[in-house]
Amino acid sequence: MATISRSQIKKHAKADIMAGLTVAILVIPQAMGYALIAGLPPILGLYTAFIPLLIYPLFGTSPYIIVGCAAIPSMMLYSSITPFAEPFSADYVELATLMTFLVGACLILLRLIKFGRLAKLISRPVIYGYTAGAAILILISQIKYMLQANVSSSANNLEYFSTVFRDISSIHWLSVLVGVVSLIIILIARRISKKIPIALIVLLIGIAIVYFLRLDNQGLEVIKEIPAGLPKIMFPNFEWALILKLLPYSILIALVSYVQSYAIAKTFAMQEGEDNLEGDQELFALGAMNLISSFFQCFPSTGSLTKSAVNYEAGSKSGFSSIISGAMIAIVLLFFTGMFYYLPKAILAAIIIVAVLKFINIKGMRSVFGNSKLDFAILLTTLLITLFYSIQMGVFAGILLSIILGVYRTGSMQNFINIFRQKAVLAQTEGDTLKLQTPIIYTNSDYAYANLKSKIQQSNAKFIDTNEMMIDYEGKQILNRLSKELDVKKKA
């Protein structure tokens, strides 16, 4: 069910307009920063922040989620395309828009075959691992923008920082000063109140200072020319050889984007006590959004935790807030792109560093370590491969290890498949005890929560007997949640 209708607009117009304006203030600087992460011109970040905001509310089922540029898909796009083209080049942009089309097509195909549950193969430890690894890579890339060192652009991270440590004179200290001061101001302001649009404030002040003091003449890197106007329709290059090159990466970006977006939407739905989120429809909404936006020079987009949280806290009640945000970005594209000419890249780096810090979920990783050493091993493996090889291989390795461990815990591949397809009996009631008949693992944790909760409420069970079943980290989280919510005790 779409999140926008005439009745919803009339009912919630004031709240949605305020939420939409608030989100737009946050979106604009982040969008340009994420474009740089993806290896693309900043204008394409604004396009990607604009078009998806208009499309998602027509098909999506979450009234709170804000879609567009996001850190992880941007980093995955960069690592997927760099073997085939030079970042910021015309060929690179061409491949990025084709990737967006393929991501959209993959999501719609998953919807047509009703295989949204395929995303459940990405377990929580894998998510913690690859997001932390990707966040660290993003931090490193943004630190480079702050240092603005005179090092070859072809140098890898190790070569770059070893050169900087050997020759600190290669560092551009004005860029460091601008970046560090911006970072400190943003962090302090966020501790005071997250409602302060501090990123935009710092951005505007930075532009003014650079313009009046002409710091760009002193070597400070700025964004420079950003074309004015709305994006024009351009068809991706549907060359078969290019499609075959990008398809494996597109499938993975599609799955990760869906997992991220659905998890965010589900979080807000649970906070509101709502149960109207439709997984298959979300697949279609994200697919249509990417498919259509690929014709407007956009790169892959998904739900954003930061922007969705701001939208939710600002009082959004329907998808109309998303439309308002899109309209504000359209105004910027039409009339105000010239003001970004003197925007220092070091300030954008500071904004992105603050945005991605939350992806290093220390609390979540500690929770995995405390509950399951095997699952933590998967998390650590995913993180290390992401850091030292690629995000794609990190996720692939994590998924493979999770499946192997899942088969071990369930006893056989057939049992694992039956649990994944939700065809196994979960539990039976014996007196005041609910006795598990099937392991609870990452592939059936959501289903297990709803199913067990219903059985407990119907039978008034006081105990959950794990029946010596092997339970992974996500299964333990589900049992802990049921224990707290329904006041039932676990039997070993």
PAKE-834804 format. One record per residue (C-alpha): x, y, z; chain. Coordinates in steps of 0.1 Angstrom, whole numbers, plus 5000, padded with zeros to 4 digits. Layout:
BEGIN
@X: X	Y: Y	Z: Z	unit: A
...
//
This chain:
BEGIN
@X: 5000	Y: 5000	Z: 5000	unit: A
@X: 5015	Y: 5034	Z: 4990	unit: A
@X: 5023	Y: 5058	Z: 5018	unit: A
@X: 5008	Y: 5088	Z: 5001	unit: A
@X: 4972	Y: 5097	Z: 4992	unit: A
@X: 4950	Y: 5128	Z: 4991	unit: A
@X: 4934	Y: 5121	Z: 5024	unit: A
@X: 4968	Y: 5115	Z: 5041	unit: A
@X: 4982	Y: 5148	Z: 5027	unit: A
@X: 4952	Y: 5168	Z: 5040	unit: A
@X: 4954	Y: 5151	Z: 5074	unit: A
@X: 4991	Y: 5154	Z: 5080	unit: A
@X: 5002	Y: 5182	Z: 5057	unit: A
@X: 5017	Y: 5205	Z: 5084	unit: A
@X: 5037	Y: 5178	Z: 5101	unit: A
@X: 5049	Y: 5164	Z: 5068	unit: A
@X: 5059	Y: 5197	Z: 5054	unit: A
@X: 5080	Y: 5205	Z: 5085	unit: A
@X: 5096	Y: 5170	Z: 5084	unit: A
@X: 5103	Y: 5173	Z: 5047	unit: A
@X: 5120	Y: 5207	Z: 5050	unit: A
@X: 5141	Y: 5194	Z: 5079	unit: A
@X: 5152	Y: 5164	Z: 5060	unit: A
@X: 5161	Y: 5184	Z: 5029	unit: A
@X: 5186	Y: 5205	Z: 5050	unit: A
@X: 5204	Y: 5173	Z: 5060	unit: A
@X: 5202	Y: 5156	Z: 5026	unit: A
@X: 5219	Y: 5183	Z: 5005	unit: A
@X: 5254	Y: 5182	Z: 5020	unit: A
@X: 5253	Y: 5144	Z: 5026	unit: A
@X: 5243	Y: 5137	Z: 4990	unit: A
@X: 5273	Y: 5155	Z: 4975	unit: A
@X: 5296	Y: 5137	Z: 5000	unit: A
@X: 5282	Y: 5103	Z: 4992	unit: A
@X: 5287	Y: 5110	Z: 4955	unit: A
@X: 5324	Y: 5116	Z: 4961	unit: A
@X: 5325	Y: 5083	Z: 4981	unit: A
@X: 5310	Y: 5066	Z: 4950	unit: A
@X: 5336	Y: 5081	Z: 4927	unit: A
@X: 5310	Y: 5104	Z: 4910	unit: A
@X: 5306	Y: 5142	Z: 4905	unit: A
@X: 5287	Y: 5159	Z: 4934	unit: A
@X: 5258	Y: 5169	Z: 4911	unit: A
@X: 5249	Y: 5132	Z: 4907	unit: A
@X: 5246	Y: 5130	Z: 4944	unit: A
@X: 5220	Y: 5157	Z: 4943	unit: A
@X: 5202	Y: 5139	Z: 4914	unit: A
@X: 5202	Y: 5107	Z: 4935	unit: A
@X: 5188	Y: 5126	Z: 4965	unit: A
@X: 5161	Y: 5141	Z: 4943	unit: A
@X: 5145	Y: 5115	Z: 4920	unit: A
@X: 5141	Y: 5085	Z: 4944	unit: A
@X: 5123	Y: 5108	Z: 4970	unit: A
@X: 5096	Y: 5113	Z: 4944	unit: A
@X: 5092	Y: 5077	Z: 4934	unit: A
@X: 5094	Y: 5057	Z: 4967	unit: A
@X: 5062	Y: 5071	Z: 4983	unit: A
@X: 5042	Y: 5060	Z: 4952	unit: A
@X: 5050	Y: 5023	Z: 4959	unit: A
@X: 5065	Y: 5019	Z: 4993	unit: A
@X: 5048	Y: 5009	Z: 5025	unit: A
@X: 5067	Y: 5029	Z: 5051	unit: A
@X: 5056	Y: 5065	Z: 5059	unit: A
@X: 5088	Y: 5072	Z: 5077	unit: A
@X: 5117	Y: 5061	Z: 5055	unit: A
@X: 5137	Y: 5085	Z: 5035	unit: A
@X: 5155	Y: 5071	Z: 5005	unit: A
@X: 5184	Y: 5082	Z: 4984	unit: A
@X: 5222	Y: 5082	Z: 4987	unit: A
@X: 5236	Y: 5059	Z: 5014	unit: A
@X: 5271	Y: 5051	Z: 5026	unit: A
@X: 5272	Y: 5014	Z: 5021	unit: A
@X: 5258	Y: 5012	Z: 4985	unit: A
@X: 5280	Y: 5042	Z: 4975	unit: A
@X: 5311	Y: 5023	Z: 4988	unit: A
@X: 5300	Y: 4991	Z: 4972	unit: A
@X: 5295	Y: 5009	Z: 4939	unit: A
@X: 5330	Y: 5024	Z: 4940	unit: A
@X: 5347	Y: 4990	Z: 4947	unit: A
@X: 5326	Y: 4973	Z: 4920	unit: A
@X: 5333	Y: 4998	Z: 4891	unit: A
@X: 5369	Y: 5009	Z: 4898	unit: A
@X: 5383	Y: 4977	Z: 4882	unit: A
@X: 5366	Y: 4987	Z: 4849	unit: A
@X: 5368	Y: 5025	Z: 4848	unit: A
@X: 5386	Y: 5055	Z: 4863	unit: A
@X: 5365	Y: 5073	Z: 4891	unit: A
@X: 5348	Y: 5106	Z: 4880	unit: A
@X: 5353	Y: 5097	Z: 4843	unit: A
@X: 5325	Y: 5096	Z: 4817	unit: A
@X: 5329	Y: 5058	Z: 4814	unit: A
@X: 5327	Y: 5055	Z: 4851	unit: A
@X: 5294	Y: 5075	Z: 4852	unit: A
@X: 5280	Y: 5054	Z: 4824	unit: A
@X: 5287	Y: 5022	Z: 4843	unit: A
@X: 5272	Y: 5037	Z: 4875	unit: A
@X: 5239	Y: 5044	Z: 4859	unit: A
@X: 5238	Y: 5010	Z: 4843	unit: A
@X: 5245	Y: 4995	Z: 4877	unit: A
@X: 5215	Y: 5014	Z: 4891	unit: A
@X: 5193	Y: 5000	Z: 4864	unit: A
@X: 5206	Y: 4964	Z: 4871	unit: A
@X: 5201	Y: 4969	Z: 4909	unit: A
@X: 5165	Y: 4980	Z: 4902	unit: A
@X: 5159	Y: 4950	Z: 4878	unit: A
@X: 5173	Y: 4925	Z: 4904	unit: A
@X: 5150	Y: 4939	Z: 4931	unit: A
@X: 5119	Y: 4937	Z: 4909	unit: A
@X: 5129	Y: 4901	Z: 4898	unit: A
@X: 5132	Y: 4891	Z: 4934	unit: A
@X: 5097	Y: 4905	Z: 4940	unit: A
@X: 5082	Y: 4887	Z: 4910	unit: A
@X: 5095	Y: 4853	Z: 4922	unit: A
@X: 5085	Y: 4863	Z: 4957	unit: A
@X: 5120	Y: 4857	Z: 4970	unit: A
@X: 5124	Y: 4886	Z: 4993	unit: A
@X: 5135	Y: 4862	Z: 5020	unit: A
@X: 5167	Y: 4857	Z: 5001	unit: A
@X: 5179	Y: 4888	Z: 5020	unit: A
@X: 5176	Y: 4867	Z: 5052	unit: A
@X: 5207	Y: 4849	Z: 5042	unit: A
@X: 5226	Y: 4880	Z: 5053	unit: A
@X: 5228	Y: 4874	Z: 5090	unit: A
@X: 5231	Y: 4901	Z: 5117	unit: A
@X: 5268	Y: 4893	Z: 5124	unit: A
@X: 5275	Y: 4897	Z: 5087	unit: A
@X: 5257	Y: 4930	Z: 5086	unit: A
@X: 5277	Y: 4943	Z: 5116	unit: A
@X: 5310	Y: 4931	Z: 5100	unit: A
@X: 5306	Y: 4945	Z: 5065	unit: A
@X: 5291	Y: 4978	Z: 5077	unit: A
@X: 5319	Y: 4983	Z: 5101	unit: A
@X: 5345	Y: 4974	Z: 5075	unit: A
@X: 5328	Y: 4997	Z: 5049	unit: A
@X: 5326	Y: 5025	Z: 5075	unit: A
@X: 5363	Y: 5023	Z: 5082	unit: A
@X: 5371	Y: 5024	Z: 5045	unit: A
@X: 5349	Y: 5054	Z: 5041	unit: A
@X: 5366	Y: 5071	Z: 5071	unit: A
@X: 5400	Y: 5064	Z: 5055	unit: A
@X: 5388	Y: 5079	Z: 5021	unit: A
@X: 5375	Y: 5110	Z: 5039	unit: A
@X: 5407	Y: 5115	Z: 5060	unit: A
@X: 5425	Y: 5116	Z: 5026	unit: A
@X: 5403	Y: 5145	Z: 5016	unit: A
@X: 5412	Y: 5163	Z: 5048	unit: A
@X: 5449	Y: 5156	Z: 5045	unit: A
@X: 5449	Y: 5166	Z: 5008	unit: A
@X: 5484	Y: 5152	Z: 5007	unit: A
@X: 5506	Y: 5154	Z: 4976	unit: A
@X: 5505	Y: 5116	Z: 4969	unit: A
@X: 5498	Y: 5098	Z: 4937	unit: A
@X: 5461	Y: 5091	Z: 4932	unit: A
@X: 5470	Y: 5055	Z: 4922	unit: A
@X: 5485	Y: 5047	Z: 4956	unit: A
@X: 5466	Y: 5023	Z: 4978	unit: A
@X: 5458	Y: 5031	Z: 5014	unit: A
@X: 5490	Y: 5016	Z: 5028	unit: A
@X: 5512	Y: 5034	Z: 5002	unit: A
@X: 5493	Y: 5066	Z: 5008	unit: A
@X: 5497	Y: 5067	Z: 5046	unit: A
@X: 5532	Y: 5054	Z: 5046	unit: A
@X: 5542	Y: 5083	Z: 5022	unit: A
@X: 5524	Y: 5108	Z: 5045	unit: A
@X: 5542	Y: 5095	Z: 5076	unit: A
@X: 5576	Y: 5096	Z: 5059	unit: A
@X: 5570	Y: 5131	Z: 5045	unit: A
@X: 5545	Y: 5152	Z: 5065	unit: A
@X: 5554	Y: 5182	Z: 5043	unit: A
@X: 5532	Y: 5166	Z: 5017	unit: A
@X: 5501	Y: 5173	Z: 5039	unit: A
@X: 5481	Y: 5204	Z: 5031	unit: A
@X: 5477	Y: 5218	Z: 5066	unit: A
@X: 5450	Y: 5244	Z: 5056	unit: A
@X: 5428	Y: 5215	Z: 5045	unit: A
@X: 5435	Y: 5197	Z: 5077	unit: A
@X: 5426	Y: 5228	Z: 5098	unit: A
@X: 5393	Y: 5233	Z: 5079	unit: A
@X: 5384	Y: 5196	Z: 5081	unit: A
@X: 5392	Y: 5191	Z: 5118	unit: A
@X: 5376	Y: 5224	Z: 5129	unit: A
@X: 5344	Y: 5214	Z: 5110	unit: A
@X: 5345	Y: 5179	Z: 5125	unit: A
@X: 5348	Y: 5192	Z: 5161	unit: A
@X: 5320	Y: 5218	Z: 5156	unit: A
@X: 5296	Y: 5191	Z: 5141	unit: A
@X: 5303	Y: 5166	Z: 5169	unit: A
@X: 5298	Y: 5192	Z: 5197	unit: A
@X: 5266	Y: 5205	Z: 5181	unit: A
@X: 5252	Y: 5170	Z: 5178	unit: A
@X: 5259	Y: 5164	Z: 5215	unit: A
@X: 5239	Y: 5195	Z: 5223	unit: A
@X: 5210	Y: 5187	Z: 5200	unit: A
@X: 5206	Y: 5165	Z: 5169	unit: A
@X: 5178	Y: 5188	Z: 5157	unit: A
@X: 5204	Y: 5215	Z: 5149	unit: A
@X: 5211	Y: 5215	Z: 5111	unit: A
@X: 5247	Y: 5218	Z: 5119	unit: A
@X: 5260	Y: 5202	Z: 5087	unit: A
@X: 5243	Y: 5228	Z: 5065	unit: A
@X: 5254	Y: 5256	Z: 5089	unit: A
@X: 5290	Y: 5245	Z: 5087	unit: A
@X: 5288	Y: 5241	Z: 5050	unit: A
@X: 5274	Y: 5276	Z: 5044	unit: A
@X: 5299	Y: 5292	Z: 5068	unit: A
@X: 5328	Y: 5273	Z: 5051	unit: A
@X: 5316	Y: 5285	Z: 5016	unit: A
@X: 5315	Y: 5321	Z: 5029	unit: A
@X: 5350	Y: 5320	Z: 5045	unit: A
@X: 5366	Y: 5304	Z: 5014	unit: A
@X: 5349	Y: 5329	Z: 4991	unit: A
@X: 5359	Y: 5361	Z: 5010	unit: A
@X: 5394	Y: 5349	Z: 5020	unit: A
@X: 5399	Y: 5332	Z: 4986	unit: A
@X: 5414	Y: 5301	Z: 5003	unit: A
@X: 5410	Y: 5282	Z: 4971	unit: A
@X: 5439	Y: 5303	Z: 4958	unit: A
@X: 5460	Y: 5289	Z: 4987	unit: A
@X: 5455	Y: 5253	Z: 4974	unit: A
@X: 5424	Y: 5243	Z: 4994	unit: A
@X: 5404	Y: 5219	Z: 4972	unit: A
@X: 5368	Y: 5230	Z: 4965	unit: A
@X: 5339	Y: 5214	Z: 4947	unit: A
@X: 5340	Y: 5240	Z: 4918	unit: A
@X: 5313	Y: 5241	Z: 4891	unit: A
@X: 5281	Y: 5222	Z: 4896	unit: A
@X: 5257	Y: 5223	Z: 4867	unit: A
@X: 5224	Y: 5240	Z: 4873	unit: A
@X: 5190	Y: 5225	Z: 4863	unit: A
@X: 5171	Y: 5193	Z: 4868	unit: A
@X: 5185	Y: 5160	Z: 4856	unit: A
@X: 5178	Y: 5152	Z: 4819	unit: A
@X: 5166	Y: 5118	Z: 4808	unit: A
@X: 5196	Y: 5097	Z: 4796	unit: A
@X: 5194	Y: 5060	Z: 4787	unit: A
@X: 5220	Y: 5037	Z: 4803	unit: A
@X: 5244	Y: 5019	Z: 4780	unit: A
@X: 5227	Y: 4984	Z: 4777	unit: A
@X: 5258	Y: 4968	Z: 4761	unit: A
@X: 5256	Y: 4931	Z: 4769	unit: A
@X: 5293	Y: 4927	Z: 4778	unit: A
@X: 5289	Y: 4955	Z: 4804	unit: A
@X: 5258	Y: 4939	Z: 4818	unit: A
@X: 5276	Y: 4906	Z: 4823	unit: A
@X: 5305	Y: 4924	Z: 4841	unit: A
@X: 5283	Y: 4943	Z: 4865	unit: A
@X: 5255	Y: 4918	Z: 4871	unit: A
@X: 5271	Y: 4898	Z: 4900	unit: A
@X: 5279	Y: 4931	Z: 4919	unit: A
@X: 5244	Y: 4944	Z: 4911	unit: A
@X: 5228	Y: 4913	Z: 4927	unit: A
@X: 5248	Y: 4919	Z: 4959	unit: A
@X: 5241	Y: 4956	Z: 4961	unit: A
@X: 5204	Y: 4949	Z: 4955	unit: A
@X: 5203	Y: 4924	Z: 4985	unit: A
@X: 5223	Y: 4947	Z: 5008	unit: A
@X: 5202	Y: 4977	Z: 4999	unit: A
@X: 5170	Y: 4958	Z: 5006	unit: A
@X: 5183	Y: 4944	Z: 5039	unit: A
@X: 5193	Y: 4979	Z: 5050	unit: A
@X: 5161	Y: 4996	Z: 5039	unit: A
@X: 5137	Y: 4970	Z: 5052	unit: A
@X: 5155	Y: 4969	Z: 5086	unit: A
@X: 5152	Y: 5007	Z: 5089	unit: A
@X: 5115	Y: 5007	Z: 5079	unit: A
@X: 5108	Y: 4979	Z: 5103	unit: A
@X: 5125	Y: 4997	Z: 5132	unit: A
@X: 5102	Y: 5027	Z: 5129	unit: A
@X: 5071	Y: 5005	Z: 5123	unit: A
@X: 5079	Y: 4986	Z: 5156	unit: A
@X: 5083	Y: 5019	Z: 5175	unit: A
@X: 5048	Y: 5030	Z: 5163	unit: A
@X: 5033	Y: 4996	Z: 5171	unit: A
@X: 5024	Y: 4992	Z: 5134	unit: A
@X: 5023	Y: 4960	Z: 5113	unit: A
@X: 5017	Y: 4974	Z: 5078	unit: A
@X: 5051	Y: 4969	Z: 5063	unit: A
@X: 5050	Y: 4945	Z: 5033	unit: A
@X: 5084	Y: 4929	Z: 5024	unit: A
@X: 5075	Y: 4920	Z: 4988	unit: A
@X: 5060	Y: 4955	Z: 4982	unit: A
@X: 5092	Y: 4971	Z: 4996	unit: A
@X: 5112	Y: 4950	Z: 4971	unit: A
@X: 5091	Y: 4964	Z: 4943	unit: A
@X: 5093	Y: 5000	Z: 4956	unit: A
@X: 5131	Y: 4999	Z: 4959	unit: A
@X: 5133	Y: 4982	Z: 4925	unit: A
@X: 5111	Y: 5007	Z: 4907	unit: A
@X: 5129	Y: 5036	Z: 4924	unit: A
@X: 5163	Y: 5024	Z: 4912	unit: A
@X: 5151	Y: 5014	Z: 4878	unit: A
@X: 5134	Y: 5047	Z: 4870	unit: A
@X: 5162	Y: 5068	Z: 4886	unit: A
@X: 5188	Y: 5051	Z: 4864	unit: A
@X: 5174	Y: 5071	Z: 4835	unit: A
@X: 5182	Y: 5104	Z: 4853	unit: A
@X: 5219	Y: 5097	Z: 4860	unit: A
@X: 5214	Y: 5085	Z: 4895	unit: A
@X: 5235	Y: 5059	Z: 4913	unit: A
@X: 5220	Y: 5030	Z: 4935	unit: A
@X: 5199	Y: 5043	Z: 4964	unit: A
@X: 5182	Y: 5028	Z: 4994	unit: A
@X: 5167	Y: 5037	Z: 5027	unit: A
@X: 5189	Y: 5060	Z: 5049	unit: A
@X: 5190	Y: 5055	Z: 5087	unit: A
@X: 5202	Y: 5090	Z: 5094	unit: A
@X: 5177	Y: 5108	Z: 5072	unit: A
@X: 5148	Y: 5085	Z: 5081	unit: A
@X: 5155	Y: 5091	Z: 5118	unit: A
@X: 5154	Y: 5128	Z: 5113	unit: A
@X: 5122	Y: 5125	Z: 5093	unit: A
@X: 5106	Y: 5104	Z: 5120	unit: A
@X: 5117	Y: 5127	Z: 5148	unit: A
@X: 5105	Y: 5157	Z: 5129	unit: A
@X: 5069	Y: 5143	Z: 5129	unit: A
@X: 5065	Y: 5127	Z: 5095	unit: A
@X: 5032	Y: 5108	Z: 5091	unit: A
@X: 5031	Y: 5100	Z: 5054	unit: A
@X: 5052	Y: 5099	Z: 5022	unit: A
@X: 5043	Y: 5135	Z: 5016	unit: A
@X: 5073	Y: 5146	Z: 5036	unit: A
@X: 5095	Y: 5127	Z: 5011	unit: A
@X: 5079	Y: 5147	Z: 4983	unit: A
@X: 5085	Y: 5180	Z: 5001	unit: A
@X: 5122	Y: 5171	Z: 5005	unit: A
@X: 5124	Y: 5163	Z: 4968	unit: A
@X: 5108	Y: 5196	Z: 4959	unit: A
@X: 5134	Y: 5215	Z: 4981	unit: A
@X: 5163	Y: 5197	Z: 4964	unit: A
@X: 5147	Y: 5206	Z: 4930	unit: A
@X: 5147	Y: 5243	Z: 4940	unit: A
@X: 5184	Y: 5240	Z: 4949	unit: A
@X: 5192	Y: 5223	Z: 4916	unit: A
@X: 5174	Y: 5250	Z: 4896	unit: A
@X: 5186	Y: 5281	Z: 4914	unit: A
@X: 5214	Y: 5275	Z: 4940	unit: A
@X: 5240	Y: 5251	Z: 4926	unit: A
@X: 5263	Y: 5281	Z: 4920	unit: A
@X: 5267	Y: 5287	Z: 4957	unit: A
@X: 5285	Y: 5254	Z: 4962	unit: A
@X: 5314	Y: 5263	Z: 4940	unit: A
@X: 5336	Y: 5273	Z: 4970	unit: A
@X: 5325	Y: 5244	Z: 4992	unit: A
@X: 5357	Y: 5228	Z: 5006	unit: A
@X: 5360	Y: 5190	Z: 5001	unit: A
@X: 5374	Y: 5189	Z: 5036	unit: A
@X: 5341	Y: 5201	Z: 5051	unit: A
@X: 5322	Y: 5175	Z: 5031	unit: A
@X: 5347	Y: 5149	Z: 5045	unit: A
@X: 5339	Y: 5160	Z: 5080	unit: A
@X: 5301	Y: 5157	Z: 5074	unit: A
@X: 5305	Y: 5122	Z: 5060	unit: A
@X: 5328	Y: 5111	Z: 5088	unit: A
@X: 5301	Y: 5120	Z: 5114	unit: A
@X: 5274	Y: 5103	Z: 5093	unit: A
@X: 5293	Y: 5069	Z: 5090	unit: A
@X: 5306	Y: 5066	Z: 5126	unit: A
@X: 5273	Y: 5050	Z: 5136	unit: A
@X: 5280	Y: 5021	Z: 5113	unit: A
@X: 5308	Y: 5009	Z: 5135	unit: A
@X: 5284	Y: 4993	Z: 5160	unit: A
@X: 5306	Y: 4984	Z: 5189	unit: A
@X: 5277	Y: 4977	Z: 5211	unit: A
@X: 5262	Y: 4952	Z: 5186	unit: A
@X: 5296	Y: 4936	Z: 5180	unit: A
@X: 5301	Y: 4931	Z: 5217	unit: A
@X: 5267	Y: 4916	Z: 5220	unit: A
@X: 5275	Y: 4890	Z: 5193	unit: A
@X: 5308	Y: 4882	Z: 5210	unit: A
@X: 5291	Y: 4877	Z: 5244	unit: A
@X: 5264	Y: 4855	Z: 5229	unit: A
@X: 5281	Y: 4834	Z: 5203	unit: A
@X: 5318	Y: 4831	Z: 5196	unit: A
@X: 5311	Y: 4812	Z: 5163	unit: A
@X: 5289	Y: 4841	Z: 5151	unit: A
@X: 5316	Y: 4866	Z: 5162	unit: A
@X: 5341	Y: 4847	Z: 5141	unit: A
@X: 5318	Y: 4852	Z: 5111	unit: A
@X: 5316	Y: 4889	Z: 5119	unit: A
@X: 5353	Y: 4893	Z: 5123	unit: A
@X: 5360	Y: 4874	Z: 5090	unit: A
@X: 5335	Y: 4895	Z: 5072	unit: A
@X: 5350	Y: 4927	Z: 5086	unit: A
@X: 5386	Y: 4917	Z: 5077	unit: A
@X: 5379	Y: 4906	Z: 5042	unit: A
@X: 5359	Y: 4938	Z: 5036	unit: A
@X: 5388	Y: 4959	Z: 5049	unit: A
@X: 5416	Y: 4941	Z: 5031	unit: A
@X: 5400	Y: 4927	Z: 5000	unit: A
@X: 5366	Y: 4941	Z: 4990	unit: A
@X: 5331	Y: 4947	Z: 5005	unit: A
@X: 5316	Y: 4923	Z: 4980	unit: A
@X: 5339	Y: 4895	Z: 4989	unit: A
@X: 5334	Y: 4903	Z: 5026	unit: A
@X: 5296	Y: 4899	Z: 5023	unit: A
@X: 5300	Y: 4868	Z: 5001	unit: A
@X: 5323	Y: 4851	Z: 5026	unit: A
@X: 5300	Y: 4861	Z: 5055	unit: A
@X: 5270	Y: 4846	Z: 5038	unit: A
@X: 5288	Y: 4814	Z: 5029	unit: A
@X: 5301	Y: 4809	Z: 5064	unit: A
@X: 5267	Y: 4817	Z: 5079	unit: A
@X: 5251	Y: 4790	Z: 5057	unit: A
@X: 5277	Y: 4765	Z: 5066	unit: A
@X: 5272	Y: 4772	Z: 5103	unit: A
@X: 5235	Y: 4772	Z: 5098	unit: A
@X: 5236	Y: 4737	Z: 5082	unit: A
@X: 5258	Y: 4725	Z: 5112	unit: A
@X: 5233	Y: 4739	Z: 5137	unit: A
@X: 5202	Y: 4724	Z: 5120	unit: A
@X: 5218	Y: 4690	Z: 5113	unit: A
@X: 5215	Y: 4689	Z: 5075	unit: A
@X: 5211	Y: 4710	Z: 5044	unit: A
@X: 5175	Y: 4698	Z: 5040	unit: A
@X: 5167	Y: 4710	Z: 5076	unit: A
@X: 5184	Y: 4743	Z: 5069	unit: A
@X: 5163	Y: 4748	Z: 5037	unit: A
@X: 5131	Y: 4738	Z: 5055	unit: A
@X: 5138	Y: 4763	Z: 5082	unit: A
@X: 5146	Y: 4790	Z: 5056	unit: A
@X: 5113	Y: 4783	Z: 5038	unit: A
@X: 5095	Y: 4783	Z: 5071	unit: A
@X: 5082	Y: 4748	Z: 5066	unit: A
@X: 5094	Y: 4733	Z: 5099	unit: A
@X: 5073	Y: 4731	Z: 5131	unit: A
@X: 5088	Y: 4756	Z: 5155	unit: A
@X: 5074	Y: 4746	Z: 5189	unit: A
@X: 5047	Y: 4726	Z: 5207	unit: A
@X: 5029	Y: 4734	Z: 5240	unit: A
@X: 5032	Y: 4709	Z: 5269	unit: A
@X: 5014	Y: 4722	Z: 5299	unit: A
@X: 5028	Y: 4756	Z: 5309	unit: A
@X: 5059	Y: 4751	Z: 5287	unit: A
@X: 5065	Y: 4759	Z: 5251	unit: A
@X: 5090	Y: 4733	Z: 5238	unit: A
@X: 5111	Y: 4741	Z: 5207	unit: A
@X: 5110	Y: 4716	Z: 5179	unit: A
@X: 5132	Y: 4735	Z: 5155	unit: A
@X: 5164	Y: 4756	Z: 5160	unit: A
@X: 5160	Y: 4793	Z: 5159	unit: A
@X: 5186	Y: 4808	Z: 5136	unit: A
@X: 5191	Y: 4839	Z: 5115	unit: A
@X: 5170	Y: 4827	Z: 5086	unit: A
@X: 5138	Y: 4821	Z: 5106	unit: A
@X: 5143	Y: 4846	Z: 5135	unit: A
@X: 5115	Y: 4871	Z: 5124	unit: A
@X: 5091	Y: 4843	Z: 5117	unit: A
@X: 5100	Y: 4826	Z: 5150	unit: A
@X: 5093	Y: 4857	Z: 5170	unit: A
@X: 5058	Y: 4862	Z: 5156	unit: A
@X: 5050	Y: 4825	Z: 5157	unit: A
@X: 5062	Y: 4819	Z: 5193	unit: A
@X: 5047	Y: 4851	Z: 5206	unit: A
@X: 5013	Y: 4839	Z: 5192	unit: A
@X: 5016	Y: 4805	Z: 5207	unit: A
@X: 5026	Y: 4819	Z: 5241	unit: A
@X: 4997	Y: 4843	Z: 5242	unit: A
@X: 4972	Y: 4816	Z: 5232	unit: A
@X: 4985	Y: 4790	Z: 5256	unit: A
@X: 4995	Y: 4813	Z: 5285	unit: A
@X: 5028	Y: 4794	Z: 5287	unit: A
@X: 5052	Y: 4804	Z: 5314	unit: A
@X: 5083	Y: 4787	Z: 5302	unit: A
@X: 5102	Y: 4783	Z: 5269	unit: A
@X: 5122	Y: 4750	Z: 5267	unit: A
@X: 5150	Y: 4752	Z: 5242	unit: A
@X: 5149	Y: 4714	Z: 5241	unit: A
@X: 5187	Y: 4713	Z: 5236	unit: A
@X: 5183	Y: 4730	Z: 5202	unit: A
@X: 5212	Y: 4748	Z: 5187	unit: A
@X: 5204	Y: 4785	Z: 5187	unit: A
@X: 5225	Y: 4813	Z: 5170	unit: A
@X: 5230	Y: 4849	Z: 5180	unit: A
@X: 5198	Y: 4861	Z: 5164	unit: A
@X: 5178	Y: 4832	Z: 5179	unit: A
@X: 5191	Y: 4841	Z: 5214	unit: A
@X: 5180	Y: 4878	Z: 5208	unit: A
@X: 5145	Y: 4866	Z: 5199	unit: A
@X: 5142	Y: 4844	Z: 5230	unit: A
@X: 5155	Y: 4873	Z: 5252	unit: A
@X: 5129	Y: 4896	Z: 5236	unit: A
@X: 5100	Y: 4872	Z: 5242	unit: A
@X: 5112	Y: 4867	Z: 5278	unit: A
@X: 5111	Y: 4904	Z: 5285	unit: A
@X: 5079	Y: 4912	Z: 5266	unit: A
@X: 5057	Y: 4883	Z: 5278	unit: A
@X: 5074	Y: 4875	Z: 5311	unit: A
@X: 5082	Y: 4839	Z: 5302	unit: A
@X: 5113	Y: 4821	Z: 5315	unit: A
@X: 5138	Y: 4801	Z: 5295	unit: A
@X: 5146	Y: 4765	Z: 5304	unit: A
@X: 5180	Y: 4752	Z: 5294	unit: A
//
